[in-house]
Each structure stands twice: as C-alpha cells, then as structure tokens.
C-alpha cells in the first residue's frame, strides 16, 4: 500500500472524522445504503461530506463574509476622490 502523502492522509482523516461525527448520521446512512459509493466518497471534499446543517451554516458564513467585503469595497469606492481622475 505504501506511505500516505500529505494530501491523501488529510483526505483519509476527513473521511474518518465525517463518518464518525454524531452530528452527521446522513453520510453514514448514505454510504451504508450504497447511495454514496466508496469510489465517490474518496473524492468528496470535506464540504460535500458535511451534514446538511453544517453546509447551511457554511453558506451563511460565506454570505456574511461576502456582504462585509461588498460594503468594504463600497466604502473604499466612496472614499476615492473623483477629481483625481
């Protein structure tokens, strides 16, 4: 089998964590029922393996961050003196 390289080791840990996570019974159920094949499981990202609740929370965090960045860019745009151009 050989030694794991860093990427494979991180992926393996992510799979184990998500499969054992008591807040993520859907992933275990889908794997056990064959809805997610092992071949697919090893290529899934942590985000894809996350529970529905965690995916929702991550999306809310992304939206909040994007909103902050848009407001910041808007403020920076207002601070630019139009006479400079």
Helices and strands as residue ranges (DSSP letters): H 6-20, H 25-32, H 38-41, H 46-49, H 52-79, G 82-84
